[in-house]
Amino acid sequence: MREVADIQELKTLAGQEVAVGDWFEISQQRIQQFADATGDHQWIHVDVERARRESPFGGPIAHGFLTLSLIPRLSWDTFKIQQPFHLSVNYGLNKVRFMSPVPAGARIRPRMKLLEVAEVSGGYQANWQITIEIEGHQKPACVAETVSRYYEGSPK
């Protein structure tokens, strides 16, 4: 876990890799739960035997959007600003690419690079490049530019 004291310290890290997270397993059970939550039951994700027989990946793989949806959780476990904020929110994404499939049972981790920090009404906006690595693989699973907002008071 990497921590910075406040937004001013965070600003000094723009353009740098700020933190690398711990490995996190993507189990078949998590893939199934995501399929149930989203209604995306495509066989390459949830039919283990068919995926082993017919998939070009040799077995079931995680949904790309499952990997993307884990970015907030992985980031919270990896990086923290100690300065208290009234509210922090995921403001959106500027760009997302799914570079490589995540096999069921694989472990992933985030690599966080701070692109910029800017002032916005009531707080600050940070743009991050989050690279989701797969243990033992050269190509990352996902590269996403995320936008986070940190509000000192009530957002306007």
C-alpha positions in Angstrom: 0.0 0.0 0.0 1.4 3.4 -1.1 0.1 6.4 0.8 0.6 10.1 0.2 -0.3 12.8 2.7 -2.5 15.1 0.6 -3.4 16.3 -2.8 -0.4 18.6 -3.0 2.0 15.6 -2.6 -0.1 13.7 -5.2 0.4 16.5 -7.7 4.2 16.1 -7.4 3.8 12.5 -8.7 2.2 13.4 -12.0 3.8 11.4 -14.9 5.2 8.7 -12.5 4.2 5.2 -11.6 2.8 5.6 -8.2 2.1 2.1 -7.0 1.9 -1.6 -7.9 -0.7 -3.7 -6.2 -0.7 -7.2 -4.8 -1.8 -10.2 -6.8 -5.6 -11.0 -6.8 -7.0 -14.3 -7.9 -9.8 -14.4 -10.5 -11.7 -17.5 -9.6 -14.2 -19.4 -11.7 -16.7 -18.6 -9.0 -16.1 -14.8 -9.3 -16.5 -15.2 -13.1 -19.8 -17.0 -12.6 -21.0 -14.4 -10.1 -20.2 -11.6 -12.6 -22.1 -13.5 -15.3 -25.1 -13.8 -13.0 -25.0 -10.2 -12.1 -24.7 -9.0 -15.7 -26.6 -11.7 -17.6 -23.6 -12.3 -19.8 -23.4 -16.1 -19.7 -21.3 -16.6 -22.9 -19.9 -20.1 -22.8 -16.2 -19.0 -23.0 -16.8 -17.6 -19.4 -19.1 -20.0 -17.7 -19.0 -23.5 -19.4 -15.8 -24.8 -18.0 -15.8 -28.1 -20.0 -16.8 -26.6 -23.3 -14.2 -23.8 -22.9 -11.5 -26.5 -22.3 -12.6 -28.4 -25.4 -13.5 -25.6 -27.8 -12.1 -22.2 -26.7 -8.9 -20.9 -28.3 -7.9 -19.9 -24.7 -7.8 -23.5 -23.4 -10.3 -22.9 -20.7 -12.7 -20.3 -19.4 -11.7 -16.7 -19.3 -12.9 -13.7 -17.2 -15.2 -11.1 -18.9 -13.2 -8.1 -19.9 -15.7 -5.9 -18.0 -15.1 -8.0 -14.9 -11.4 -7.1 -15.1 -12.4 -3.4 -15.6 -14.9 -3.5 -12.8 -12.2 -4.6 -10.4 -10.0 -1.6 -10.9 -11.6 0.4 -8.0 -11.2 -2.5 -5.6 -7.6 -3.2 -6.7 -6.8 0.5 -6.5 -8.2 1.0 -3.0 -6.0 -1.8 -1.8 -2.9 -0.3 -3.6 -3.0 3.5 -3.1 -4.4 5.9 -0.6 -4.5 9.7 0.0 -4.5 10.3 3.7 -6.1 13.8 3.3 -9.8 13.4 4.2 -12.2 14.2 1.5 -16.0 14.7 1.8 -16.5 12.4 -1.2 -14.4 10.6 -3.8 -16.0 9.2 -7.0 -15.1 7.3 -10.1 -15.8 10.0 -12.7 -15.3 7.9 -15.8 -12.9 6.5 -18.3 -11.1 8.1 -21.2 -9.8 5.0 -22.8 -9.9 1.3 -22.2 -8.2 -1.6 -24.1 -8.5 -5.3 -23.3 -5.1 -6.6 -24.4 -5.1 -10.2 -23.2 -7.7 -12.6 -21.8 -7.6 -13.5 -18.1 -7.8 -17.3 -17.6 -10.0 -18.5 -14.7 -7.7 -19.1 -11.7 -5.1 -16.5 -12.9 -3.9 -13.7 -10.6 -3.9 -10.1 -11.7 -2.6 -6.9 -10.1 -2.8 -3.1 -10.9 0.1 -0.9 -11.9 -0.9 2.7 -11.3 0.6 5.7 -13.1 -0.7 9.2 -12.3 -1.1 11.1 -15.5 -2.3 14.5 -14.1 -4.1 16.2 -11.2 -6.2 19.3 -11.9 -8.5 21.5 -9.8 -12.2 21.2 -10.5 -15.2 22.9 -8.8 -15.1 21.8 -5.2 -12.1 19.6 -5.4 -9.6 17.8 -7.7 -9.6 15.5 -10.6 -6.9 12.8 -11.1 -6.3 11.0 -14.4 -4.7 7.6 -13.9 -3.3 5.0 -16.3 -4.1 1.6 -14.7 -2.4 -1.4 -16.2 -3.8 -4.7 -15.1 -1.1 -7.3 -15.3 -1.6 -11.1 -15.4 0.9 -13.1 -13.4 3.3 -15.0 -15.7 2.1 -13.2 -18.8 4.0 -10.6 -20.8 0.9 -8.7 -22.2 -1.4 -7.0 -19.7 -5.0 -7.9 -19.4 -6.2 -4.3 -19.6 -5.0 -0.8 -19.9 -7.4 1.9 -18.8 -7.3 5.6 -18.3 -9.5 6.3 -15.3 -10.7 9.6 -14.0 -11.2 10.1 -10.2 -12.7 13.1 -8.4 -11.9 14.1 -4.8 -14.3 16.6 -3.3 -13.4 18.7 -0.2 -17.0 19.8 0.3 -20.3 18.9 -1.2 -20.0 18.5 -5.0 -21.6 21.3 -7.0 
